[in-house]
């Protein structure tokens, strides 16, 4: 199942995202129509083949490993009726 996960953490953002990327999460996906790429907001990630409960568990486990709090987290299916702004790439 395709999902998106959005989260708030107090620190270690780079380390958290790196660990999530290693599990196959992405911060961008191929676009459609007027967008070549859809860039997600800073604390939102996409996975092509996870269940929402598994995605939440991944985020929670990474936070525990990094010794930070997962302050807020929502994981939900990425459905066919989505709409998005194209966004811009994040500056490294």
N, CA and C atoms as an extended XYZ file, in Angstrom:
276
Properties=species:S:1:pos:R:3:atomname:S:1:resname:S:1:resid:I:1 pbc="F F F"
N         0.845       -1.170        0.000 N   UNK     1
C         0.000        0.000        0.000 CA  UNK     1
C         0.898        1.243        0.000 C   UNK     1
N         0.538        2.231       -0.779 N   UNK     2
C         1.254        3.499       -0.765 CA  UNK     2
C         0.777        4.312        0.436 C   UNK     2
N         1.728        4.926        1.140 N   UNK     3
C         1.367        5.729        2.322 CA  UNK     3
C         2.164        7.024        2.327 C   UNK     3
N         1.655        7.985        3.105 N   UNK     4
C         2.467        9.126        3.503 CA  UNK     4
C         2.474        9.151        5.027 C   UNK     4
N         3.561        9.662        5.555 N   UNK     5
C         3.703        9.818        6.993 CA  UNK     5
C         4.183       11.236        7.246 C   UNK     5
N         3.563       11.885        8.206 N   UNK     6
C         3.976       13.222        8.606 CA  UNK     6
C         4.251       13.186       10.099 C   UNK     6
N         5.252       13.913       10.528 N   UNK     7
C         5.735       13.762       11.902 CA  UNK     7
C         6.326       15.077       12.400 C   UNK     7
N         6.424       15.198       13.705 N   UNK     8
C         7.175       16.274       14.360 CA  UNK     8
C         8.138       15.642       15.346 C   UNK     8
N         9.383       16.063       15.255 N   UNK     9
C        10.411       15.651       16.200 CA  UNK     9
C        11.162       16.911       16.628 C   UNK     9
N        11.721       16.925       17.836 N   UNK    10
C        12.338       18.147       18.333 CA  UNK    10
C        13.750       18.417       17.817 C   UNK    10
N        14.435       17.394       17.334 N   UNK    11
C        15.835       17.548       16.923 CA  UNK    11
C        16.245       16.345       16.085 C   UNK    11
N        17.483       16.348       15.623 N   UNK    12
C        18.077       15.252       14.842 CA  UNK    12
C        17.284       14.954       13.565 C   UNK    12
N        16.824       16.020       12.916 N   UNK    13
C        16.020       15.872       11.700 CA  UNK    13
C        16.785       15.162       10.582 C   UNK    13
N        18.031       15.537       10.375 N   UNK    14
C        18.831       14.939        9.302 CA  UNK    14
C        19.037       13.453        9.564 C   UNK    14
N        19.387       13.104       10.796 N   UNK    15
C        19.617       11.709       11.144 CA  UNK    15
C        18.342       10.878       10.996 C   UNK    15
N        17.223       11.462       11.414 N   UNK    16
C        15.942       10.767       11.307 CA  UNK    16
C        15.617       10.482        9.846 C   UNK    16
N        15.695       11.508        8.995 N   UNK    17
C        15.364       11.310        7.581 CA  UNK    17
C        16.303       10.302        6.925 C   UNK    17
N        17.584       10.377        7.254 N   UNK    18
C        18.540        9.424        6.681 CA  UNK    18
C        18.133        7.994        7.021 C   UNK    18
N        17.752        7.761        8.268 N   UNK    19
C        17.329        6.421        8.685 CA  UNK    19
C        16.039        6.003        7.971 C   UNK    19
N        15.117        6.923        7.802 N   UNK    20
C        13.878        6.604        7.086 CA  UNK    20
C        14.176        6.323        5.607 C   UNK    20
N        15.064        7.100        4.993 N   UNK    21
C        15.445        6.846        3.599 CA  UNK    21
C        16.031        5.450        3.454 C   UNK    21
N        16.793        5.004        4.432 N   UNK    22
C        17.385        3.662        4.388 CA  UNK    22
C        16.311        2.570        4.414 C   UNK    22
N        15.115        2.907        4.912 N   UNK    23
C        13.992        1.961        4.926 CA  UNK    23
C        13.106        2.112        3.689 C   UNK    23
N        13.525        2.952        2.751 N   UNK    24
C        12.787        3.089        1.502 CA  UNK    24
C        11.833        4.260        1.411 C   UNK    24
N        11.809        5.108        2.425 N   UNK    25
C        10.950        6.294        2.375 CA  UNK    25
C        11.559        7.329        1.440 C   UNK    25
N        10.715        8.158        0.848 N   UNK    26
C        11.138        9.184       -0.100 CA  UNK    26
C        10.544       10.536        0.312 C   UNK    26
N        11.261       11.609       -0.021 N   UNK    27
C        10.717       12.948        0.237 CA  UNK    27
C        10.204       13.592       -1.044 C   UNK    27
N        10.131       12.806       -2.119 N   UNK    28
C         9.601       13.271       -3.392 CA  UNK    28
C         9.149       12.074       -4.209 C   UNK    28
N         8.227       12.329       -5.129 N   UNK    29
C         7.734       11.280       -6.029 CA  UNK    29
C         7.588       11.875       -7.424 C   UNK    29
N         7.544       11.030       -8.450 N   UNK    30
C         7.288       11.553       -9.787 CA  UNK    30
C         5.934       12.268       -9.821 C   UNK    30
N         5.889       13.375      -10.516 N   UNK    31
C         4.653       14.140      -10.606 CA  UNK    31
C         3.790       13.715      -11.771 C   UNK    31
N         2.685       14.408      -11.906 N   UNK    32
C         1.793       14.213      -13.043 CA  UNK    32
C         1.390       15.591      -13.558 C   UNK    32
N         0.891       15.629      -14.737 N   UNK    33
C         0.416       16.859      -15.373 CA  UNK    33
C         1.478       17.937      -15.369 C   UNK    33
N         1.303       18.990      -14.571 N   UNK    34
C         2.220       20.133      -14.631 CA  UNK    34
C         3.452       20.001      -13.735 C   UNK    34
N         3.603       18.928      -13.001 N   UNK    35
C         4.749       18.742      -12.094 CA  UNK    35
C         5.577       17.544      -12.558 C   UNK    35
N         6.849       17.759      -12.796 N   UNK    36
C         7.724       16.618      -13.099 CA  UNK    36
C         8.015       15.825      -11.835 C   UNK    36
N         8.084       16.566      -10.701 N   UNK    37
C         8.357       15.963       -9.396 CA  UNK    37
C         7.453       16.643       -8.375 C   UNK    37
N         6.935       15.855       -7.439 N   UNK    38
C         6.207       16.394       -6.291 CA  UNK    38
C         7.171       16.324       -5.114 C   UNK    38
N         7.500       17.463       -4.535 N   UNK    39
C         8.359       17.534       -3.353 CA  UNK    39
C         7.464       17.669       -2.132 C   UNK    39
N         7.577       16.730       -1.202 N   UNK    40
C         6.740       16.756       -0.009 CA  UNK    40
C         7.209       17.820        0.985 C   UNK    40
N         6.321       18.269        1.881 N   UNK    41
C         6.744       19.176        2.948 CA  UNK    41
C         7.863       18.549        3.786 C   UNK    41
N         8.563       19.374        4.501 N   UNK    42
C         9.782       18.977        5.215 CA  UNK    42
C         9.625       17.753        6.114 C   UNK    42
N         8.513       17.619        6.794 N   UNK    43
C         8.347       16.490        7.711 CA  UNK    43
C         7.284       15.508        7.219 C   UNK    43
N         7.247       15.308        5.925 N   UNK    44
C         6.344       14.333        5.309 CA  UNK    44
C         7.156       13.444        4.387 C   UNK    44
N         6.917       12.154        4.476 N   UNK    45
C         7.615       11.181        3.637 CA  UNK    45
C         6.595       10.245        2.995 C   UNK    45
N         7.018        9.585        1.943 N   UNK    46
C         6.190        8.652        1.182 CA  UNK    46
C         6.870        7.288        1.171 C   UNK    46
N         6.066        6.245        1.177 N   UNK    47
C         6.593        4.891        0.955 CA  UNK    47
C         5.632        4.166        0.028 C   UNK    47
N         6.172        3.467       -0.951 N   UNK    48
C         5.359        2.800       -1.967 CA  UNK    48
C         4.720        1.503       -1.486 C   UNK    48
N         5.215        0.926       -0.379 N   UNK    49
C         4.728       -0.398        0.004 CA  UNK    49
C         4.792       -0.616        1.516 C   UNK    49
N         4.067        0.189        2.263 N   UNK    50
C         3.999        0.020        3.717 CA  UNK    50
C         2.555        0.178        4.169 C   UNK    50
N         2.232       -0.373        5.286 N   UNK    51
C         0.962       -0.125        5.957 CA  UNK    51
C         1.158        1.071        6.888 C   UNK    51
N         0.126        1.878        7.120 N   UNK    52
C         0.279        3.022        8.016 CA  UNK    52
C         0.817        2.642        9.400 C   UNK    52
N         0.343        1.555        9.975 N   UNK    53
C         0.802        1.157       11.305 CA  UNK    53
C         2.294        0.794       11.278 C   UNK    53
N         2.755        0.204       10.193 N   UNK    54
C         4.169       -0.138       10.058 CA  UNK    54
C         5.018        1.123        9.927 C   UNK    54
N         4.530        2.088        9.147 N   UNK    55
C         5.254        3.355        8.982 CA  UNK    55
C         5.384        4.072       10.322 C   UNK    55
N         4.309        4.097       11.101 N   UNK    56
C         4.368        4.715       12.426 CA  UNK    56
C         5.372        3.975       13.300 C   UNK    56
N         5.377        2.666       13.233 N   UNK    57
C         6.334        1.874       13.998 CA  UNK    57
C         7.773        2.146       13.585 C   UNK    57
N         8.002        2.324       12.283 N   UNK    58
C         9.348        2.670       11.809 CA  UNK    58
C         9.799        3.994       12.422 C   UNK    58
N         8.925        5.000       12.354 N   UNK    59
C         9.272        6.317       12.903 CA  UNK    59
C         9.534        6.227       14.404 C   UNK    59
N         8.697        5.497       15.111 N   UNK    60
C         8.862        5.351       16.561 CA  UNK    60
C        10.177        4.650       16.892 C   UNK    60
N        10.505        3.591       16.175 N   UNK    61
C        11.754        2.855       16.422 CA  UNK    61
C        12.982        3.720       16.155 C   UNK    61
N        12.940        4.493       15.084 N   UNK    62
C        14.071        5.365       14.769 CA  UNK    62
C        14.230        6.440       15.844 C   UNK    62
N        13.120        7.001       16.282 N   UNK    63
C        13.198        8.001       17.351 CA  UNK    63
C        13.795        7.403       18.623 C   UNK    63
N        13.395        6.211       18.969 N   UNK    64
C        13.958        5.555       20.156 CA  UNK    64
C        15.456        5.330       19.983 C   UNK    64
N        15.867        4.905       18.797 N   UNK    65
C        17.294        4.674       18.534 CA  UNK    65
C        18.094        5.974       18.591 C   UNK    65
N        17.468        7.081       18.187 N   UNK    66
C        18.136        8.386       18.215 CA  UNK    66
C        17.967        9.100       19.555 C   UNK    66
N        17.210        8.484       20.464 N   UNK    67
C        16.931        9.050       21.786 CA  UNK    67
C        16.252       10.424       21.684 C   UNK    67
N        15.221       10.475       20.828 N   UNK    68
C        14.402       11.679       20.700 CA  UNK    68
C        12.934       11.292       20.802 C   UNK    68
N        12.092       12.282       21.022 N   UNK    69
C        10.663       12.044       21.154 CA  UNK    69
C         9.967       12.193       19.801 C   UNK    69
N         9.094       11.264       19.489 N   UNK    70
C         8.202       11.399       18.344 CA  UNK    70
C         7.000       12.171       18.866 C   UNK    70
N         7.006       13.489       18.662 N   UNK    71
C         5.996       14.355       19.269 CA  UNK    71
C         4.620       14.193       18.628 C   UNK    71
N         4.589       14.109       17.321 N   UNK    72
C         3.342       13.943       16.580 CA  UNK    72
C         3.637       13.072       15.368 C   UNK    72
N         2.648       12.261       14.980 N   UNK    73
C         2.867       11.399       13.806 CA  UNK    73
C         1.518       10.929       13.269 C   UNK    73
N         1.353       11.087       11.968 N   UNK    74
C         0.175       10.553       11.286 CA  UNK    74
C         0.667        9.806       10.056 C   UNK    74
N         0.238        8.577        9.912 N   UNK    75
C         0.527        7.785        8.719 CA  UNK    75
C        -0.813        7.380        8.116 C   UNK    75
N        -0.938        7.548        6.813 N   UNK    76
C        -2.221        7.289        6.169 CA  UNK    76
C        -2.001        6.813        4.739 C   UNK    76
N        -2.960        6.072        4.192 N   UNK    77
C        -2.827        5.659        2.796 CA  UNK    77
C        -2.741        6.871        1.866 C   UNK    77
N        -1.990        6.718        0.812 N   UNK    78
C        -1.862        7.720       -0.246 CA  UNK    78
C        -2.861        7.300       -1.312 C   UNK    78
N        -3.998        7.972       -1.345 N   UNK    79
C        -5.093        7.542       -2.205 CA  UNK    79
C        -5.089        8.162       -3.586 C   UNK    79
N        -5.999        7.708       -4.414 N   UNK    80
C        -6.060        8.163       -5.803 CA  UNK    80
C        -6.588        9.594       -5.965 C   UNK    80
N        -7.182       10.156       -4.944 N   UNK    81
C        -7.794       11.485       -5.066 CA  UNK    81
C        -6.907       12.593       -4.501 C   UNK    81
N        -5.606       12.379       -4.436 N   UNK    82
C        -4.715       13.382       -3.853 CA  UNK    82
C        -4.518       14.558       -4.799 C   UNK    82
N        -4.114       15.663       -4.215 N   UNK    83
C        -3.767       16.865       -4.967 CA  UNK    83
C        -2.592       17.509       -4.262 C   UNK    83
N        -1.652       18.051       -5.009 N   UNK    84
C        -0.459       18.612       -4.382 CA  UNK    84
C         0.092       19.780       -5.185 C   UNK    84
N         0.780       20.671       -4.490 N   UNK    85
C         1.616       21.664       -5.149 CA  UNK    85
C         2.911       20.962       -5.528 C   UNK    85
N         3.536       21.409       -6.606 N   UNK    86
C         4.786       20.762       -7.046 CA  UNK    86
C         5.873       20.887       -5.980 C   UNK    86
N         5.989       22.045       -5.371 N   UNK    87
C         7.050       22.274       -4.399 CA  UNK    87
C         8.392       22.505       -5.081 C   UNK    87
N         9.396       22.682       -4.278 N   UNK    88
C        10.766       22.899       -4.755 CA  UNK    88
C        11.684       21.969       -3.986 C   UNK    88
N        12.813       21.595       -4.594 N   UNK    89
C        13.754       20.729       -3.881 CA  UNK    89
C        14.274       21.413       -2.617 C   UNK    89
N        14.585       20.616       -1.616 N   UNK    90
C        15.192       21.140       -0.388 CA  UNK    90
C        16.627       21.492       -0.662 C   UNK    90
N        17.087       22.573       -0.075 N   UNK    91
C        18.494       22.958       -0.184 CA  UNK    91
C        19.283       22.088        0.767 C   UNK    91
N        20.371       21.546        0.291 N   UNK    92
C        21.195       20.642        1.121 CA  UNK    92
C        22.113       21.403        2.022 C   UNK    92
